[in-house]
Amino acid sequence: MPLGARESRLPCPEDCVLSDWGSWSRCPLPCSGNTMRERLATQLRQPGVAKQCPSTTEKEPCTLNSNCFTYSYNI
């Protein structure tokens, strides 16, 4: 780095800027392995020409309780 130069963490003017991630949504059923929860970010600044913003939605499976059991009863 040249003498007198400083490192900057500010985004370049042509970069897309997103907000921090919001909270995760609630999982409807704790033991349902095929449902997803999500969290969102807001696009604060449009990207420049030929640049794209990353996704503003992040998803993951609902695995709130990894010790879910299924029981069947014979009467």
QUIRAPE-V303600 format. One record per pair of residues at least 24 apart in sequence whose C-alpha atoms are under 8 Angstrom apart, sorted by the first residue. I is the first residue (numbers start at 0). J is the second residue. D is the distance in whole Angstrom. If there is no record, write none. Layout:
i	j	d
I	J	D
I	J	D
This chain:
i	j	d
12	47	8
13	46	5
13	47	4
13	48	8
13	50	8
14	44	8
14	45	8
14	46	5
14	47	6
14	50	7
15	42	8
15	43	8
15	44	5
15	45	5
15	46	4
15	47	7
15	50	8
15	51	7
15	52	5
16	42	6
16	43	5
16	44	5
16	45	7
16	46	8
16	52	8
17	41	6
17	42	5
17	43	5
17	44	7
17	55	8
18	42	6
18	43	6
26	61	6
26	63	8
29	61	7
29	62	7
29	63	5
29	64	6
30	61	8
30	62	7
30	63	7
30	64	6
30	65	8
30	67	6
31	61	7
31	62	8
32	60	7
32	61	6
32	62	6
33	60	7
33	61	7
34	60	6
34	61	6
35	59	6
35	60	4
35	61	5
36	60	6
36	61	6
